[in-house]
Amino acid sequence: MRARKTAGTPDKSGTNPGAVLRAYRRQNGWTLADVAARTGLQVSTLSKVENSKMSLSYDKLVRISQGLKIDIALLFGGGQLQ
């Protein structure tokens, strides 16, 4: 029997950027509104990304990495949350 993938669970092909974003946001004590203010993305967009209901386009990935001052690779598990 195959394990069922749930929303927010990274799949085996790579790290889920939404899950990484949520972990980083929580680690810093930020709300979705805080991240929205830093990135210029809507709260609803960020919520959908964190809950695996929306994939990030390249331009949104760049806005998140620049707004949060993190390397874009971090969103794909290429580094450690600080």
All heavy atoms as a GROMACS GRO file, in nm:
protein
  619
    1MET      N    1   0.084  -0.118   0.000
    1MET     CA    2   0.000   0.000   0.000
    1MET      C    3   0.089   0.124   0.000
    1MET      O    4   0.183   0.133   0.078
    1MET     CB    5  -0.091  -0.003   0.122
    1MET     CG    6  -0.182   0.116   0.130
    1MET     SD    7  -0.280   0.112   0.280
    1MET     CE    8  -0.434   0.063   0.210
    2ARG      N    9   0.058   0.219  -0.085
    2ARG     CA   10   0.137   0.342  -0.095
    2ARG      C   11   0.094   0.442   0.011
    2ARG      O   12  -0.024   0.455   0.042
    2ARG     CB   13   0.117   0.406  -0.232
    2ARG     CG   14   0.179   0.325  -0.343
    2ARG     CD   15   0.152   0.386  -0.476
    2ARG     NE   16   0.220   0.515  -0.486
    2ARG     CZ   17   0.203   0.598  -0.585
    2ARG    NH1   18   0.122   0.570  -0.683
    2ARG    NH2   19   0.267   0.712  -0.588
    3ALA      N   20   0.192   0.513   0.064
    3ALA     CA   21   0.162   0.618   0.160
    3ALA      C   22   0.099   0.734   0.085
    3ALA      O   23   0.141   0.769  -0.025
    3ALA     CB   24   0.289   0.664   0.231
    4ARG      N   25  -0.002   0.792   0.140
    4ARG     CA   26  -0.071   0.903   0.078
    4ARG      C   27  -0.002   1.033   0.111
    4ARG      O   28   0.030   1.061   0.226
    4ARG     CB   29  -0.214   0.906   0.130
    4ARG     CG   30  -0.303   0.995   0.050
    4ARG     CD   31  -0.445   0.976   0.094
    4ARG     NE   32  -0.503   1.109   0.098
    4ARG     CZ   33  -0.613   1.141   0.158
    4ARG    NH1   34  -0.680   1.050   0.223
    4ARG    NH2   35  -0.658   1.262   0.157
    5LYS      N   36   0.022   1.115   0.008
    5LYS     CA   37   0.085   1.245   0.026
    5LYS      C   38  -0.020   1.344   0.075
    5LYS      O   39  -0.128   1.353   0.020
    5LYS     CB   40   0.145   1.294  -0.106
    5LYS     CG   41   0.219   1.424  -0.093
    5LYS     CD   42   0.275   1.465  -0.227
    5LYS     CE   43   0.355   1.590  -0.220
    5LYS     NZ   44   0.293   1.705  -0.163
    6THR      N   45   0.011   1.414   0.180
    6THR     CA   46  -0.081   1.514   0.233
    6THR      C   47  -0.028   1.653   0.200
    6THR      O   48   0.090   1.671   0.174
    6THR     CB   49  -0.098   1.501   0.386
    6THR    OG1   50   0.029   1.513   0.447
    6THR    CG2   51  -0.161   1.368   0.423
    7ALA      N   52  -0.114   1.750   0.201
    7ALA     CA   53  -0.075   1.888   0.173
    7ALA      C   54   0.034   1.932   0.270
    7ALA      O   55   0.027   1.907   0.388
    7ALA     CB   56  -0.196   1.981   0.184
    8GLY      N   57   0.136   1.997   0.214
    8GLY     CA   58   0.244   2.047   0.297
    8GLY      C   59   0.353   1.946   0.324
    8GLY      O   60   0.452   1.978   0.385
    9THR      N   61   0.335   1.823   0.273
    9THR     CA   62   0.436   1.720   0.292
    9THR      C   63   0.529   1.719   0.173
    9THR      O   64   0.484   1.707   0.060
    9THR     CB   65   0.369   1.581   0.305
    9THR    OG1   66   0.277   1.585   0.411
    9THR    CG2   67   0.472   1.473   0.329
   10PRO      N   68   0.659   1.733   0.195
   10PRO     CA   69   0.751   1.728   0.083
   10PRO      C   70   0.743   1.592   0.014
   10PRO      O   71   0.728   1.490   0.080
   10PRO     CB   72   0.889   1.747   0.147
   10PRO     CG   73   0.863   1.802   0.282
   10PRO     CD   74   0.726   1.756   0.321
   11ASP      N   75   0.750   1.592  -0.119
   11ASP     CA   76   0.752   1.464  -0.188
   11ASP      C   77   0.896   1.417  -0.202
   11ASP      O   78   0.989   1.486  -0.169
   11ASP     CB   79   0.681   1.473  -0.323
   11ASP     CG   80   0.747   1.572  -0.418
   11ASP    OD1   81   0.866   1.602  -0.401
   11ASP    OD2   82   0.678   1.618  -0.510
   12LYS      N   83   0.913   1.295  -0.252
   12LYS     CA   84   1.045   1.236  -0.258
   12LYS      C   85   1.131   1.297  -0.369
   12LYS      O   86   1.251   1.281  -0.368
   12LYS     CB   87   1.033   1.086  -0.276
   12LYS     CG   88   0.965   1.020  -0.157
   12LYS     CD   89   0.992   0.873  -0.156
   12LYS     CE   90   0.918   0.799  -0.051
   12LYS     NZ   91   0.910   0.849   0.076
   13SER      N   92   1.072   1.370  -0.462
   13SER     CA   93   1.148   1.428  -0.572
   13SER      C   94   1.218   1.557  -0.532
   13SER      O   95   1.300   1.608  -0.605
   13SER     CB   96   1.056   1.454  -0.692
   13SER     OG   97   0.959   1.549  -0.658
   14GLY      N   98   1.186   1.612  -0.418
   14GLY     CA   99   1.250   1.735  -0.374
   14GLY      C  100   1.176   1.795  -0.256
   14GLY      O  101   1.073   1.746  -0.215
   15THR      N  102   1.233   1.901  -0.205
   15THR     CA  103   1.173   1.967  -0.091
   15THR      C  104   1.061   2.059  -0.138
   15THR      O  105   1.073   2.126  -0.240
   15THR     CB  106   1.280   2.048  -0.016
   15THR    OG1  107   1.382   1.958   0.026
   15THR    CG2  108   1.223   2.117   0.105
   16ASN      N  109   0.956   2.065  -0.063
   16ASN     CA  110   0.842   2.150  -0.094
   16ASN      C  111   0.875   2.293  -0.050
   16ASN      O  112   0.889   2.319   0.069
   16ASN     CB  113   0.720   2.095  -0.019
   16ASN     CG  114   0.596   2.178  -0.038
   16ASN    OD1  115   0.602   2.294  -0.075
   16ASN    ND2  116   0.483   2.117  -0.010
   17PRO      N  117   0.887   2.388  -0.145
   17PRO     CA  118   0.920   2.526  -0.109
   17PRO      C  119   0.820   2.588  -0.011
   17PRO      O  120   0.858   2.667   0.075
   17PRO     CB  121   0.919   2.600  -0.242
   17PRO     CG  122   0.946   2.494  -0.344
   17PRO     CD  123   0.880   2.371  -0.290
   18GLY      N  124   0.693   2.549  -0.021
   18GLY     CA  125   0.593   2.602   0.071
   18GLY      C  126   0.618   2.559   0.214
   18GLY      O  127   0.602   2.638   0.308
   19ALA      N  128   0.659   2.435   0.232
   19ALA     CA  129   0.690   2.385   0.367
   19ALA      C  130   0.812   2.455   0.422
   19ALA      O  131   0.818   2.488   0.541
   19ALA     CB  132   0.711   2.234   0.364
   20VAL      N  133   0.911   2.479   0.337
   20VAL     CA  134   1.032   2.550   0.380
   20VAL      C  135   0.996   2.694   0.417
   20VAL      O  136   1.041   2.746   0.519
   20VAL     CB  137   1.140   2.548   0.269
   20VAL    CG1  138   1.260   2.632   0.309
   20VAL    CG2  139   1.184   2.404   0.241
   21LEU      N  140   0.914   2.757   0.334
   21LEU     CA  141   0.871   2.894   0.361
   21LEU      C  142   0.800   2.902   0.495
   21LEU      O  143   0.828   2.990   0.577
   21LEU     CB  144   0.780   2.945   0.249
   21LEU     CG  145   0.718   3.083   0.269
   21LEU    CD1  146   0.825   3.190   0.283
   21LEU    CD2  147   0.624   3.115   0.153
   22ARG      N  148   0.708   2.810   0.521
   22ARG     CA  149   0.634   2.810   0.648
   22ARG      C  150   0.730   2.794   0.766
   22ARG      O  151   0.720   2.865   0.865
   22ARG     CB  152   0.530   2.700   0.650
   22ARG     CG  153   0.463   2.688   0.788
   22ARG     CD  154   0.361   2.580   0.793
   22ARG     NE  155   0.244   2.629   0.723
   22ARG     CZ  156   0.152   2.552   0.666
   22ARG    NH1  157   0.164   2.423   0.669
   22ARG    NH2  158   0.049   2.606   0.607
   23ALA      N  159   0.823   2.699   0.755
   23ALA     CA  160   0.918   2.675   0.864
   23ALA      C  161   1.003   2.800   0.890
   23ALA      O  162   1.023   2.840   1.005
   23ALA     CB  163   1.007   2.556   0.831
   24TYR      N  164   1.050   2.863   0.783
   24TYR     CA  165   1.134   2.983   0.797
   24TYR      C  166   1.052   3.098   0.857
   24TYR      O  167   1.100   3.169   0.946
   24TYR     CB  168   1.190   3.023   0.661
   24TYR     CG  169   1.294   3.131   0.668
   24TYR    CD1  170   1.422   3.104   0.715
   24TYR    CD2  171   1.265   3.261   0.628
   24TYR    CE1  172   1.519   3.203   0.722
   24TYR    CE2  173   1.361   3.361   0.636
   24TYR     CZ  174   1.487   3.331   0.682
   24TYR     OH  175   1.582   3.430   0.690
   25ARG      N  176   0.929   3.112   0.810
   25ARG     CA  177   0.841   3.218   0.862
   25ARG      C  178   0.816   3.198   1.011
   25ARG      O  179   0.828   3.292   1.092
   25ARG     CB  180   0.709   3.217   0.784
   25ARG     CG  181   0.606   3.316   0.833
   25ARG     CD  182   0.481   3.314   0.749
   25ARG     NE  183   0.405   3.190   0.756
   25ARG     CZ  184   0.324   3.156   0.857
   25ARG    NH1  185   0.312   3.236   0.962
   25ARG    NH2  186   0.258   3.043   0.855
   26ARG      N  187   0.782   3.078   1.049
   26ARG     CA  188   0.754   3.050   1.191
   26ARG      C  189   0.878   3.066   1.277
   26ARG      O  190   0.870   3.115   1.389
   26ARG     CB  191   0.697   2.909   1.205
   26ARG     CG  192   0.555   2.900   1.154
   26ARG     CD  193   0.500   2.761   1.171
   26ARG     NE  194   0.360   2.755   1.136
   26ARG     CZ  195   0.292   2.642   1.126
   26ARG    NH1  196   0.350   2.526   1.151
   26ARG    NH2  197   0.164   2.645   1.093
   27GLN      N  198   0.992   3.022   1.225
   27GLN     CA  199   1.118   3.035   1.299
   27GLN      C  200   1.148   3.180   1.331
   27GLN      O  201   1.204   3.211   1.436
   27GLN     CB  202   1.231   2.974   1.216
   27GLN     CG  203   1.366   2.982   1.282
   27GLN     CD  204   1.473   2.918   1.196
   27GLN    OE1  205   1.450   2.814   1.135
   27GLN    NE2  206   1.589   2.979   1.190
   28ASN      N  207   1.111   3.270   1.241
   28ASN     CA  208   1.136   3.412   1.261
   28ASN      C  209   1.021   3.484   1.331
   28ASN      O  210   1.029   3.605   1.353
   28ASN     CB  211   1.165   3.478   1.126
   28ASN     CG  212   1.303   3.445   1.077
   28ASN    OD1  213   1.400   3.499   1.127
   28ASN    ND2  214   1.313   3.352   0.983
   29GLY      N  215   0.916   3.412   1.364
   29GLY     CA  216   0.802   3.471   1.434
   29GLY      C  217   0.720   3.565   1.347
   29GLY      O  218   0.655   3.656   1.400
   30TRP      N  219   0.722   3.543   1.216
   30TRP     CA  220   0.649   3.629   1.124
   30TRP      C  221   0.512   3.572   1.093
   30TRP      O  222   0.493   3.451   1.088
   30TRP     CB  223   0.724   3.642   0.992
   30TRP     CG  224   0.857   3.709   0.999
   30TRP    CD1  225   0.898   3.803   1.090
   30TRP    CD2  226   0.969   3.688   0.914
   30TRP    NE1  227   1.027   3.841   1.065
   30TRP    CE2  228   1.073   3.772   0.957
   30TRP    CE3  229   0.991   3.606   0.804
   30TRP    CZ2  230   1.197   3.776   0.894
   30TRP    CZ3  231   1.114   3.610   0.742
   30TRP    CH2  232   1.215   3.695   0.786
   31THR      N  233   0.417   3.660   1.071
   31THR     CA  234   0.286   3.620   1.022
   31THR      C  235   0.289   3.620   0.870
   31THR      O  236   0.385   3.670   0.808
   31THR     CB  237   0.177   3.719   1.069
   31THR    OG1  238   0.205   3.847   1.009
   31THR    CG2  239   0.174   3.732   1.221
   32LEU      N  240   0.185   3.567   0.810
   32LEU     CA  241   0.175   3.574   0.664
   32LEU      C  242   0.172   3.719   0.618
   32LEU      O  243   0.229   3.754   0.514
   32LEU     CB  244   0.050   3.500   0.614
   32LEU     CG  245   0.058   3.348   0.614
   32LEU    CD1  246  -0.078   3.287   0.585
   32LEU    CD2  247   0.161   3.298   0.514
   33ALA      N  248   0.109   3.806   0.697
   33ALA     CA  249   0.104   3.948   0.664
   33ALA      C  250   0.244   4.010   0.666
   33ALA      O  251   0.276   4.095   0.582
   33ALA     CB  252   0.011   4.023   0.760
   34ASP      N  253   0.328   3.967   0.758
   34ASP     CA  254   0.466   4.016   0.764
   34ASP      C  255   0.542   3.978   0.637
   34ASP      O  256   0.612   4.059   0.579
   34ASP     CB  257   0.540   3.959   0.886
   34ASP     CG  258   0.485   4.006   1.018
   34ASP    OD1  259   0.431   4.120   1.025
   34ASP    OD2  260   0.495   3.930   1.116
   35VAL      N  261   0.527   3.852   0.596
   35VAL     CA  262   0.595   3.805   0.475
   35VAL      C  263   0.539   3.875   0.353
   35VAL      O  264   0.613   3.913   0.262
   35VAL     CB  265   0.586   3.652   0.462
   35VAL    CG1  266   0.646   3.603   0.331
   35VAL    CG2  267   0.655   3.584   0.580
   36ALA      N  268   0.408   3.897   0.351
   36ALA     CA  269   0.346   3.969   0.239
   36ALA      C  270   0.404   4.110   0.227
   36ALA      O  271   0.434   4.157   0.116
   36ALA     CB  272   0.195   3.974   0.257
   37ALA      N  273   0.421   4.177   0.338
   37ALA     CA  274   0.476   4.313   0.338
   37ALA      C  275   0.621   4.313   0.288
   37ALA      O  276   0.662   4.406   0.218
   37ALA     CB  277   0.469   4.374   0.478
   38ARG      N  278   0.696   4.210   0.322
   38ARG     CA  279   0.837   4.202   0.281
   38ARG      C  280   0.854   4.164   0.134
   38ARG      O  281   0.952   4.202   0.072
   38ARG     CB  282   0.912   4.099   0.366
   38ARG     CG  283   0.928   4.139   0.510
   38ARG     CD  284   0.981   4.022   0.592
   38ARG     NE  285   0.994   4.057   0.731
   38ARG     CZ  286   1.106   4.101   0.786
   38ARG    NH1  287   1.215   4.114   0.715
   38ARG    NH2  288   1.110   4.132   0.913
   39THR      N  289   0.758   4.086   0.080
   39THR     CA  290   0.774   4.033  -0.055
   39THR      C  291   0.685   4.098  -0.160
   39THR      O  292   0.711   4.085  -0.278
   39THR     CB  293   0.742   3.882  -0.056
   39THR    OG1  294   0.605   3.862  -0.018
   39THR    CG2  295   0.834   3.805   0.037
   40GLY      N  296   0.579   4.164  -0.115
   40GLY     CA  297   0.485   4.223  -0.210
   40GLY      C  298   0.385   4.122  -0.264
   40GLY      O  299   0.306   4.154  -0.353
   41LEU      N  300   0.386   4.001  -0.209
   41LEU     CA  301   0.289   3.899  -0.250
   41LEU      C  302   0.168   3.905  -0.158
   41LEU      O  303   0.179   3.946  -0.043
   41LEU     CB  304   0.353   3.760  -0.243
   41LEU     CG  305   0.471   3.737  -0.337
   41LEU    CD1  306   0.535   3.601  -0.308
   41LEU    CD2  307   0.428   3.745  -0.482
   42GLN      N  308   0.055   3.862  -0.208
   42GLN     CA  309  -0.067   3.865  -0.128
   42GLN      C  310  -0.064   3.755  -0.022
   42GLN      O  311  -0.007   3.648  -0.042
   42GLN     CB  312  -0.189   3.845  -0.217
   42GLN     CG  313  -0.212   3.957  -0.315
   42GLN     CD  314  -0.338   3.936  -0.396
   42GLN    OE1  315  -0.416   3.844  -0.372
   42GLN    NE2  316  -0.357   4.021  -0.494
   43VAL      N  317  -0.127   3.783   0.091
   43VAL     CA  318  -0.138   3.685   0.199
   43VAL      C  319  -0.202   3.557   0.147
   43VAL      O  320  -0.156   3.446   0.177
   43VAL     CB  321  -0.218   3.742   0.319
   43VAL    CG1  322  -0.251   3.633   0.419
   43VAL    CG2  323  -0.141   3.855   0.385
   44SER      N  324  -0.307   3.570   0.065
   44SER     CA  325  -0.376   3.451   0.014
   44SER      C  326  -0.283   3.367  -0.073
   44SER      O  327  -0.287   3.244  -0.068
   44SER     CB  328  -0.500   3.492  -0.065
   44SER     OG  329  -0.466   3.572  -0.176
   45THR      N  330  -0.197   3.430  -0.150
   45THR     CA  331  -0.101   3.357  -0.233
   45THR      C  332  -0.003   3.281  -0.146
   45THR      O  333   0.023   3.162  -0.168
   45THR     CB  334  -0.024   3.454  -0.326
   45THR    OG1  335  -0.117   3.517  -0.413
   45THR    CG2  336   0.083   3.382  -0.406
   46LEU      N  337   0.050   3.348  -0.046
   46LEU     CA  338   0.146   3.283   0.045
   46LEU      C  339   0.081   3.166   0.119
   46LEU      O  340   0.143   3.061   0.135
   46LEU     CB  341   0.202   3.385   0.144
   46LEU     CG  342   0.287   3.495   0.080
   46LEU    CD1  343   0.309   3.609   0.179
   46LEU    CD2  344   0.419   3.439   0.030
   47SER      N  345  -0.042   3.183   0.162
   47SER     CA  346  -0.114   3.076   0.231
   47SER      C  347  -0.132   2.955   0.139
   47SER      O  348  -0.110   2.841   0.179
   47SER     CB  349  -0.250   3.126   0.279
   47SER     OG  350  -0.324   3.020   0.337
   48LYS      N  351  -0.170   2.980   0.014
   48LYS     CA  352  -0.188   2.870  -0.082
   48LYS      C  353  -0.055   2.798  -0.107
   48LYS      O  354  -0.053   2.676  -0.119
   48LYS     CB  355  -0.244   2.923  -0.213
   48LYS     CG  356  -0.388   2.964  -0.204
   48LYS     CD  357  -0.435   3.028  -0.333
   48LYS     CE  358  -0.573   3.089  -0.316
   48LYS     NZ  359  -0.613   3.164  -0.435
   49VAL      N  360   0.053   2.872  -0.115
   49VAL     CA  361   0.185   2.812  -0.136
   49VAL      C  362   0.221   2.724  -0.016
   49VAL      O  363   0.263   2.609  -0.033
   49VAL     CB  364   0.292   2.921  -0.159
   49VAL    CG1  365   0.432   2.863  -0.150
   49VAL    CG2  366   0.269   2.989  -0.293
   50GLU      N  367   0.204   2.776   0.104
   50GLU     CA  368   0.238   2.700   0.224
   50GLU      C  369   0.154   2.574   0.239
   50GLU      O  370   0.198   2.476   0.297
   50GLU     CB  371   0.222   2.787   0.348
   50GLU     CG  372   0.332   2.890   0.366
   50GLU     CD  373   0.328   2.957   0.502
   50GLU    OE1  374   0.238   2.926   0.584
   50GLU    OE2  375   0.416   3.042   0.526
   51ASN      N  376   0.032   2.577   0.186
   51ASN     CA  377  -0.059   2.463   0.199
   51ASN      C  378  -0.062   2.375   0.074
   51ASN      O  379  -0.153   2.294   0.056
   51ASN     CB  380  -0.199   2.512   0.234
   51ASN     CG  381  -0.204   2.565   0.375
   51ASN    OD1  382  -0.185   2.491   0.471
   51ASN    ND2  383  -0.224   2.695   0.389
   52SER      N  384   0.039   2.391  -0.013
   52SER     CA  385   0.054   2.311  -0.135
   52SER      C  386  -0.066   2.318  -0.227
   52SER      O  387  -0.101   2.222  -0.294
   52SER     CB  388   0.086   2.166  -0.100
   52SER     OG  389   0.206   2.158  -0.030
   53LYS      N  390  -0.131   2.432  -0.228
   53LYS     CA  391  -0.245   2.452  -0.318
   53LYS      C  392  -0.207   2.536  -0.439
   53LYS      O  393  -0.286   2.556  -0.529
   53LYS     CB  394  -0.359   2.518  -0.242
   53LYS     CG  395  -0.403   2.439  -0.121
   53LYS     CD  396  -0.549   2.450  -0.097
   53LYS     CE  397  -0.592   2.378   0.028
   53LYS     NZ  398  -0.605   2.236   0.012
   54MET      N  399  -0.082   2.585  -0.440
   54MET     CA  400  -0.032   2.666  -0.550
   54MET      C  401   0.118   2.647  -0.561
   54MET      O  402   0.188   2.641  -0.459
   54MET     CB  403  -0.065   2.814  -0.526
   54MET     CG  404  -0.005   2.910  -0.626
   54MET     SD  405  -0.030   3.082  -0.578
   54MET     CE  406  -0.190   3.110  -0.649
   55SER      N  407   0.165   2.638  -0.684
   55SER     CA  408   0.309   2.631  -0.708
   55SER      C  409   0.362   2.771  -0.729
   55SER      O  410   0.290   2.860  -0.774
   55SER     CB  411   0.338   2.548  -0.832
   55SER     OG  412   0.297   2.416  -0.813
   56LEU      N  413   0.488   2.789  -0.697
   56LEU     CA  414   0.551   2.920  -0.714
   56LEU      C  415   0.611   2.933  -0.853
   56LEU      O  416   0.683   2.844  -0.899
   56LEU     CB  417   0.662   2.939  -0.610
   56LEU     CG  418   0.617   2.966  -0.469
   56LEU    CD1  419   0.733   2.951  -0.372
   56LEU    CD2  420   0.557   3.104  -0.459
   57SER      N  421   0.584   3.044  -0.918
   57SER     CA  422   0.651   3.076  -1.042
   57SER      C  423   0.789   3.130  -1.009
   57SER      O  424   0.818   3.166  -0.894
   57SER     CB  425   0.571   3.181  -1.120
   57SER     OG  426   0.563   3.301  -1.045
   58TYR      N  427   0.875   3.137  -1.110
   58TYR     CA  428   1.010   3.185  -1.086
   58TYR      C  429   1.010   3.327  -1.029
   58TYR      O  430   1.083   3.356  -0.934
   58TYR     CB  431   1.093   3.181  -1.216
   58TYR     CG  432   1.232   3.233  -1.196
   58TYR    CD1  433   1.328   3.158  -1.129
   58TYR    CD2  434   1.268   3.359  -1.241
   58TYR    CE1  435   1.456   3.205  -1.108
   58TYR    CE2  436   1.396   3.408  -1.221
   58TYR     CZ  437   1.489   3.331  -1.155
   58TYR     OH  438   1.615   3.381  -1.134
   59ASP      N  439   0.925   3.414  -1.084
   59ASP     CA  440   0.924   3.553  -1.035
   59ASP      C  441   0.881   3.561  -0.889
   59ASP      O  442   0.934   3.641  -0.812
   59ASP     CB  443   0.839   3.645  -1.124
   59ASP     CG  444   0.691   3.611  -1.121
   59ASP    OD1  445   0.655   3.494  -1.139
   59ASP    OD2  446   0.610   3.706  -1.102
   60LYS      N  447   0.790   3.475  -0.847
   60LYS     CA  448   0.748   3.474  -0.706
   60LYS      C  449   0.858   3.417  -0.616
   60LYS      O  450   0.880   3.466  -0.505
   60LYS     CB  451   0.618   3.396  -0.689
   60LYS     CG  452   0.497   3.471  -0.744
   60LYS     CD  453   0.370   3.394  -0.719
   60LYS     CE  454   0.248   3.472  -0.762
   60LYS     NZ  455   0.228   3.476  -0.905
   61LEU      N  456   0.929   3.316  -0.666
   61LEU     CA  457   1.043   3.263  -0.591
   61LEU      C  458   1.147   3.371  -0.568
   61LEU      O  459   1.201   3.386  -0.458
   61LEU     CB  460   1.107   3.146  -0.665
   61LEU     CG  461   1.033   3.014  -0.661
   61LEU    CD1  462   1.086   2.919  -0.767
   61LEU    CD2  463   1.043   2.951  -0.523
   62VAL      N  464   1.174   3.449  -0.672
   62VAL     CA  465   1.272   3.558  -0.661
   62VAL      C  466   1.223   3.663  -0.562
   62VAL      O  467   1.300   3.710  -0.478
   62VAL     CB  468   1.300   3.620  -0.800
   62VAL    CG1  469   1.381   3.748  -0.788
   62VAL    CG2  470   1.371   3.520  -0.889
   63ARG      N  471   1.095   3.699  -0.569
   63ARG     CA  472   1.041   3.800  -0.476
   63ARG      C  473   1.052   3.753  -0.332
   63ARG      O  474   1.084   3.832  -0.241
   63ARG     CB  475   0.897   3.832  -0.512
   63ARG     CG  476   0.888   3.916  -0.639
   63ARG     CD  477   0.749   3.931  -0.690
   63ARG     NE  478   0.667   4.015  -0.602
   63ARG     CZ  479   0.543   4.048  -0.632
   63ARG    NH1  480   0.486   4.008  -0.744
   63ARG    NH2  481   0.474   4.123  -0.549
   64ILE      N  482   1.026   3.625  -0.308
   64ILE     CA  483   1.037   3.572  -0.173
   64ILE      C  484   1.182   3.573  -0.127
   64ILE      O  485   1.212   3.619  -0.016
   64ILE     CB  486   0.978   3.429  -0.165
   64ILE    CG1  487   0.826   3.437  -0.178
   64ILE    CG2  488   1.018   3.360  -0.034
   64ILE    CD1  489   0.758   3.303  -0.194
   65SER      N  490   1.272   3.525  -0.210
   65SER     CA  491   1.413   3.520  -0.168
   65SER      C  492   1.470   3.659  -0.146
   65SER      O  493   1.543   3.682  -0.049
   65SER     CB  494   1.498   3.441  -0.268
   65SER     OG  495   1.510   3.509  -0.390
   66GLN      N  496   1.435   3.754  -0.230
   66GLN     CA  497   1.484   3.890  -0.212
   66GLN      C  498   1.417   3.958  -0.092
   66GLN      O  499   1.483   4.025  -0.013
   66GLN     CB  500   1.461   3.973  -0.339
   66GLN     CG  501   1.552   3.930  -0.452
   66GLN     CD  502   1.524   4.006  -0.582
   66GLN    OE1  503   1.419   4.067  -0.600
   66GLN    NE2  504   1.620   3.998  -0.673
   67GLY      N  505   1.286   3.940  -0.079
   67GLY     CA  506   1.214   4.003   0.030
   67GLY      C  507   1.254   3.953   0.167
   67GLY      O  508   1.257   4.028   0.264
   68LEU      N  509   1.287   3.824   0.174
   68LEU     CA  510   1.327   3.765   0.302
   68LEU      C  511   1.478   3.761   0.319
   68LEU      O  512   1.528   3.715   0.421
   68LEU     CB  513   1.269   3.623   0.315
   68LEU     CG  514   1.116   3.612   0.307
   68LEU    CD1  515   1.073   3.468   0.327
   68LEU    CD2  516   1.048   3.704   0.407
   69LYS      N  517   1.548   3.806   0.214
   69LYS     CA  518   1.695   3.811   0.216
   69LYS      C  519   1.756   3.672   0.241
   69LYS      O  520   1.841   3.653   0.329
   69LYS     CB  521   1.746   3.912   0.318
   69LYS     CG  522   1.704   4.055   0.283
   69LYS     CD  523   1.753   4.153   0.387
   69LYS     CE  524   1.719   4.297   0.362
   69LYS     NZ  525   1.612   4.337   0.283
   70ILE      N  526   1.705   3.575   0.162
   70ILE     CA  527   1.757   3.439   0.169
   70ILE      C  528   1.796   3.394   0.028
   70ILE      O  529   1.746   3.445  -0.071
   70ILE     CB  530   1.653   3.340   0.228
   70ILE    CG1  531   1.525   3.338   0.146
   70ILE    CG2  532   1.625   3.372   0.374
   70ILE    CD1  533   1.425   3.231   0.187
   71ASP      N  534   1.885   3.297   0.022
   71ASP     CA  535   1.923   3.237  -0.106
   71ASP      C  536   1.805   3.156  -0.158
   71ASP      O  537   1.741   3.082  -0.082
   71ASP     CB  538   2.045   3.146  -0.084
   71ASP     CG  539   2.104   3.094  -0.212
   71ASP    OD1  540   2.029   3.056  -0.305
   71ASP    OD2  541   2.228   3.091  -0.221
   72ILE      N  542   1.776   3.169  -0.286
   72ILE     CA  543   1.663   3.098  -0.346
   72ILE      C  544   1.675   2.947  -0.328
   72ILE      O  545   1.575   2.877  -0.316
   72ILE     CB  546   1.646   3.139  -0.494
   72ILE    CG1  547   1.506   3.106  -0.544
   72ILE    CG2  548   1.754   3.078  -0.580
   72ILE    CD1  549   1.473   3.169  -0.678
   73ALA      N  550   1.797   2.896  -0.322
   73ALA     CA  551   1.819   2.752  -0.305
   73ALA      C  552   1.765   2.702  -0.171
   73ALA      O  553   1.728   2.586  -0.159
   73ALA     CB  554   1.968   2.720  -0.317
   74LEU      N  555   1.759   2.789  -0.072
   74LEU     CA  556   1.705   2.752   0.058
   74LEU      C  557   1.562   2.700   0.046
   74LEU      O  558   1.522   2.608   0.116
   74LEU     CB  559   1.709   2.871   0.155
   74LEU     CG  560   1.652   2.848   0.294
   74LEU    CD1  561   1.742   2.754   0.372
   74LEU    CD2  562   1.637   2.978   0.367
   75LEU      N  563   1.486   2.758  -0.046
   75LEU     CA  564   1.347   2.716  -0.063
   75LEU      C  565   1.333   2.575  -0.118
   75LEU      O  566   1.225   2.516  -0.113
   75LEU     CB  567   1.273   2.816  -0.154
   75LEU     CG  568   1.261   2.957  -0.098
   75LEU    CD1  569   1.210   3.054  -0.203
   75LEU    CD2  570   1.170   2.958   0.024
   76PHE      N  571   1.442   2.522  -0.170
   76PHE     CA  572   1.442   2.385  -0.222
   76PHE      C  573   1.527   2.292  -0.138
   76PHE      O  574   1.571   2.188  -0.184
   76PHE     CB  575   1.491   2.385  -0.368
   76PHE     CG  576   1.397   2.459  -0.458
   76PHE    CD1  577   1.423   2.592  -0.492
   76PHE    CD2  578   1.283   2.399  -0.507
   76PHE    CE1  579   1.335   2.661  -0.574
   76PHE    CE2  580   1.195   2.468  -0.588
   76PHE     CZ  581   1.222   2.599  -0.622
   77GLY      N  582   1.555   2.333  -0.015
   77GLY     CA  583   1.631   2.249   0.076
   77GLY      C  584   1.782   2.262   0.057
   77GLY      O  585   1.856   2.182   0.111
   78GLY      N  586   1.825   2.362  -0.017
   78GLY     CA  587   1.967   2.380  -0.044
   78GLY      C  588   2.032   2.470   0.059
   78GLY      O  589   2.083   2.576   0.026
   79GLY      N  590   2.029   2.432   0.181
   79GLY     CA  591   2.088   2.512   0.288
   79GLY      C  592   2.013   2.488   0.416
   79GLY      O  593   1.922   2.408   0.420
   80GLN      N  594   2.052   2.560   0.517
   80GLN     CA  595   1.986   2.543   0.646
   80GLN      C  596   1.916   2.672   0.685
   80GLN      O  597   1.963   2.781   0.657
   80GLN     CB  598   2.090   2.509   0.754
   80GLN     CG  599   2.150   2.372   0.733
   80GLN     CD  600   2.230   2.332   0.856
   80GLN    OE1  601   2.233   2.399   0.957
   80GLN    NE2  602   2.297   2.219   0.846
   81LEU      N  603   1.802   2.654   0.749
   81LEU     CA  604   1.730   2.769   0.802
   81LEU      C  605   1.813   2.831   0.913
   81LEU      O  606   1.867   2.760   0.997
   81LEU     CB  607   1.594   2.726   0.858
   81LEU     CG  608   1.497   2.665   0.758
   81LEU    CD1  609   1.372   2.617   0.829
   81LEU    CD2  610   1.461   2.764   0.650
   82GLN      N  611   1.822   2.961   0.913
   82GLN     CA  612   1.902   3.027   1.016
   82GLN      C  613   1.816   3.109   1.106
   82GLN      O  614   1.721   3.164   1.076
   82GLN     CB  615   2.007   3.116   0.952
   82GLN     CG  616   2.103   3.036   0.870
   82GLN     CD  617   2.205   3.125   0.798
   82GLN    OE1  618   2.189   3.245   0.792
   82GLN    NE2  619   2.306   3.065   0.744
   0.00000   0.00000   0.00000
